[in-house]
Amino acid sequence: MNTFRHFQLSLIAVALISLTSLATHADDRISHYRGEASPTLEIAVQNLHSANAQLATLLSGELSAEDLGEIHELTYTLENALERLTIELEDIADDLEETHVGSERMAYDKVKSAGARYLQAIRVLIPEQ
């Protein structure tokens, strides 16, 4: 085998090993911290309040490397909460649409049940004054 061809194969091997190493590190990076879970809308809202307050406190001063580490961990909790919020908002919108359509069709029972589900969920986000 000529020297140039051997050199090319060596470069390809090194590149593949490097990519495998990077992929492994990327997987480690992604899974190294999970954050607080937000299995319900109520917990997601609590996690948002708590993590947002912590984030605001950290951002109010000079940032240290330790602060950045703490912010990094907080973002996982915030992302989990926002993901739950997105799912729940879709359900809330579905209940409101069911209420809307039911009111057009004079579906009294459907309006009562869907409207009640809508109000129960939305009050978690926007408590009554």
C-alpha positions as CSV (number, residue, x, y, z in Angstrom):
1,M,0.0,0.0,0.0
2,N,1.4,3.4,-0.9
3,T,2.3,5.9,1.8
4,F,-0.4,8.4,0.8
5,R,-3.1,5.8,0.8
6,H,-2.0,4.6,4.3
7,F,-2.0,8.3,5.5
8,Q,-5.6,8.8,4.2
9,L,-6.8,5.6,6.0
10,S,-5.1,6.7,9.2
11,L,-6.8,10.2,8.9
12,I,-10.2,8.5,8.4
13,A,-9.6,6.2,11.4
14,V,-8.6,9.2,13.6
15,A,-11.6,11.2,12.4
16,L,-14.0,8.3,13.2
17,I,-12.5,7.8,16.6
18,S,-12.8,11.5,17.3
19,L,-16.4,11.6,16.2
20,T,-17.3,8.6,18.3
21,S,-15.6,10.3,21.3
22,L,-17.5,13.5,20.6
23,A,-20.8,11.6,20.3
24,T,-20.1,9.9,23.6
25,H,-19.3,13.2,25.3
26,A,-22.4,14.8,23.8
27,D,-24.5,11.9,25.2
28,D,-22.9,12.4,28.6
29,R,-23.5,16.1,28.4
30,I,-27.2,15.6,27.6
31,S,-27.9,13.1,30.3
32,H,-25.7,14.4,33.2
33,Y,-28.4,16.3,34.9
34,R,-32.2,15.9,34.6
35,G,-33.6,18.8,36.7
36,E,-36.7,18.7,38.7
37,A,-39.5,16.8,37.1
38,S,-42.8,18.5,36.3
39,P,-45.3,15.7,36.1
40,T,-48.4,18.0,36.5
41,L,-49.3,21.5,35.7
42,E,-49.4,22.5,39.4
43,I,-45.8,21.2,39.9
44,A,-44.6,22.8,36.7
45,V,-45.9,26.2,37.9
46,Q,-44.3,25.7,41.3
47,N,-41.0,24.7,39.6
48,L,-41.2,27.8,37.4
49,H,-41.7,30.1,40.3
50,S,-38.9,28.6,42.3
51,A,-36.4,28.2,39.5
52,N,-37.2,31.7,38.1
53,A,-36.6,33.2,41.5
54,Q,-33.3,31.4,41.9
55,L,-32.3,32.5,38.3
56,A,-33.2,36.1,39.0
57,T,-31.1,36.1,42.2
58,L,-28.1,34.6,40.4
59,L,-28.4,37.1,37.5
60,S,-28.7,40.1,39.7
61,G,-25.0,40.0,40.6
62,E,-21.6,39.3,39.1
63,L,-21.6,35.7,37.7
64,S,-19.0,33.3,39.0
65,A,-18.2,29.9,37.5
66,E,-20.2,28.3,40.3
67,D,-23.1,30.6,39.4
68,L,-23.0,29.4,35.8
69,G,-23.0,25.8,37.0
70,E,-26.1,26.5,39.1
71,I,-27.8,28.3,36.2
72,H,-27.0,25.4,34.0
73,E,-28.7,23.0,36.4
74,L,-31.7,25.4,36.8
75,T,-32.3,25.4,33.0
76,Y,-33.0,21.7,33.1
77,T,-35.8,22.3,35.6
78,L,-37.1,25.2,33.7
79,E,-37.1,23.3,30.4
80,N,-39.0,20.4,32.1
81,A,-41.6,22.8,33.5
82,L,-42.0,24.6,30.1
83,E,-42.4,21.3,28.3
84,R,-45.2,20.3,30.8
85,L,-46.7,23.8,30.4
86,T,-46.8,23.3,26.6
87,I,-48.5,20.0,26.9
88,E,-51.0,21.3,29.4
89,L,-51.8,24.4,27.3
90,E,-52.7,22.2,24.4
91,D,-55.2,20.4,26.7
92,I,-56.5,23.7,28.1
93,A,-57.0,25.0,24.5
94,D,-58.8,21.8,23.6
95,D,-61.2,22.2,26.6
96,L,-61.9,25.8,25.6
97,E,-62.5,24.8,22.0
98,E,-64.9,22.0,23.2
99,T,-66.7,24.7,25.3
100,H,-66.8,27.0,22.3
101,V,-68.2,24.5,19.9
102,G,-70.6,23.1,22.5
103,S,-72.0,26.5,23.0
104,E,-72.7,26.9,19.3
105,R,-74.4,23.5,19.2
106,M,-76.4,24.1,22.4
107,A,-74.7,21.1,24.0
108,Y,-75.3,22.0,27.7
109,D,-73.6,19.1,29.3
110,K,-70.6,19.3,27.1
111,V,-70.2,23.0,27.8
112,K,-70.5,22.5,31.6
113,S,-67.9,19.7,31.7
114,A,-65.4,21.1,29.2
115,G,-65.9,24.6,30.7
116,A,-65.2,23.3,34.2
117,R,-62.0,21.5,33.1
118,Y,-60.9,24.7,31.3
119,L,-61.5,26.8,34.4
120,Q,-59.8,24.3,36.8
121,A,-56.6,24.2,34.6
122,I,-56.4,27.9,33.7
123,R,-56.8,28.9,37.4
124,V,-53.5,27.1,38.1
125,L,-51.9,29.6,35.7
126,I,-54.0,32.6,36.4
127,P,-55.5,32.4,39.9
128,E,-58.7,34.2,40.6
129,Q,-58.2,37.7,42.0
